[in-house]
């Protein structure tokens, strides 16, 4: 992989990991550009304000990119879902995606591929149903959010840019994200299943996210939605037991569904108790292999 790659959301968990992962690859040779909402500190940064009528002051540096990777958006789990914060989650994703897609579509030499973050939450609460990229979109706030998020990239697609929506499951990283928040509780021996624990969790190791993103950029046959998860989802109860073993503590204290609803409100049903048994059909069909397809090894590596 060669050329320049543009990142938005470059300072977040995924953005930081992808930039470092690409830079350390012996087979990659590229320059990284980062979108920032302030005065650029170097030539590797490009100022943009997606909420403004004109998102970019100048676009010359965006010409002839090898790829663009769009990861921006308010954190779904940052706080309780008030009406105001739900609007912020929608606007931060949809408006920024549309702004970037429109700018890229209007370039003389647009990028060859645009990767846009999405989430397995697009499938809604589906019980034991096996879900791949051909499955119908679900219902609920997260499903509606992800649908609008993906549709916002349409201007880039209409301009002939290969657009890929990375429907991420739970990304396992001991230094950031959801797993980092779980660790203090489990290390105290206070962890356990959420609700019944029978809900399916679709997940992926951070190292495999980096490898999959590179694979998607290099594989021209891949476009549209891509489930960024391993082929082996686990139930929440199985995940809790595996995490307990990883930190050498029992994981036998359940968090009742009613208590989760009291604390987290709507987020409890949509993000903590929802069941999504997602498989990465497109990645498997195009020959991608996972380094850490099993939950035990993936957690061990994440906690090293």
Buried (B, 14 or more C-beta within 10 A) or exposed (E): BEBBBBBBBBEBBBBBBBBEBBEEBEEBEBEBBBBBEEEBEEEBBBBBBBEEEEBBEEBEBBEEBBBBBBBBBBEBEEEEBEEEBBEBBBBBBBBBBBBBBBBBBEBEEBBBBBBBBBBBBBBBBBEEBEBBBEBEEBEBBBBBBBBBBBEBBBBBBEBEBBBBBBBBBBBBBBEBBBBEEBBEBBBEBBBBBBBBBBBBBBBBBBBBBBBBBBBBBBBEEBBEBBBBBBBEBBBBBBBBBBBBBBBEBBBEBBBEBEEBBEEBEBBBBBBBBBBBBBBBBBBBEBEBEBEBBBBBBBBBBBBE
